[in-house]
Amino acid sequence: MARQSISPSAGFAVGKNYRFDIADGVAVGRVWMRPDLDRESGARCAEECVDVFERLGEMSRVLVRGLVFDLRDAPRSWGPMTQTALERCCAAWEKTGRPLAIAVSHDPLQLLHVRLLVKERAPTQGRTFTDIEKARGYASR
């Protein structure tokens, strides 16, 4: 997969349904629903996020001490390819030993999916939040 080269003003990484920025030592990735993307295209975007998580994890702790992954506007459920990509994202970040805050909507299905994901793939560093400010607070510790 080709790495994106994007100017800092355009964000750390930008895709069809996601954007990652770094500010004040915290990386913030936001994913949103796009009705024009089919499930397979969405899964490819999730796969791109694995690369972004890995690149962020390679950066110095001075530059990135934590990560907020904002899924509040993402689809409430997803297929197996996206699930695998999200598992790889969480596992990659878990290895960094830095906080991972995943912000989700109040939708019970999405909340359940993400809580299980965190429990299985980021048990020591991952936390699930429905409050974005609490998520930012956790990631910036």
Residue pairs with C-beta under 8 A, 6 or more apart in sequence:
1 47
1 48
1 51
3 51
3 55
4 13
4 14
4 15
6 12
6 13
6 14
11 19
11 20
11 21
12 20
12 21
12 22
12 27
12 52
12 56
13 19
13 20
13 29
13 48
13 52
13 55
14 20
15 45
15 48
15 49
16 34
16 37
16 41
16 45
17 31
17 32
17 33
17 34
17 37
17 42
17 45
17 74
18 29
18 30
18 31
18 32
18 45
18 48
18 49
18 52
19 29
19 30
20 27
20 28
20 29
20 30
20 52
20 56
21 27
21 28
22 28
22 56
22 63
22 64
24 140
25 62
25 63
25 64
25 65
25 66
25 140
26 64
26 65
26 66
26 67
26 68
26 136
26 139
26 140
27 56
27 64
27 66
27 67
27 68
27 139
28 67
28 68
28 70
28 136
29 49
29 52
29 67
29 68
29 69
29 70
30 70
30 73
31 45
31 49
31 69
31 70
31 71
31 73
31 74
32 73
32 74
33 73
33 74
33 75
34 42
37 45
39 78
39 79
39 81
39 82
40 81
42 75
42 78
42 82
43 78
43 79
43 81
43 82
43 85
46 78
46 81
46 82
46 85
46 86
46 89
47 81
47 85
49 85
49 86
49 89
50 85
50 88
50 89
50 92
53 67
53 88
53 89
53 92
53 93
54 92
56 64
56 67
56 93
57 64
57 92
57 93
57 95
57 96
57 98
61 98
64 98
65 98
65 99
65 139
65 140
65 141
66 98
66 99
66 100
66 101
66 138
66 139
66 140
66 141
67 93
67 98
67 99
67 100
67 101
67 139
68 101
68 102
68 103
68 132
68 135
68 136
68 139
69 89
69 100
69 101
69 102
69 103
70 103
70 132
70 135
71 102
71 103
71 104
71 105
71 110
71 114
72 103
72 104
72 105
72 132
73 105
74 110
76 105
76 107
76 109
76 110
77 109
77 110
77 113
78 86
78 113
83 113
83 117
86 117
86 121
87 117
87 120
87 121
90 100
90 117
90 118
90 121
90 122
90 126
91 121
91 122
93 100
93 122
93 125
93 126
94 100
94 121
94 122
94 123
94 124
94 125
94 126
96 125
97 124
97 125
98 125
99 125
99 127
99 138
99 139
99 140
99 141
100 118
100 122
100 125
100 126
100 127
100 139
101 126
101 127
101 129
101 134
101 135
101 136
101 138
101 139
102 114
102 117
102 118
102 126
102 127
102 128
102 129
102 135
103 129
103 130
103 131
103 132
103 135
104 110
104 111
104 114
104 128
104 129
104 130
105 111
105 130
106 130
111 128
111 130
114 128
115 128
117 126
118 126
118 127
118 128
127 135
127 138
129 135
129 138
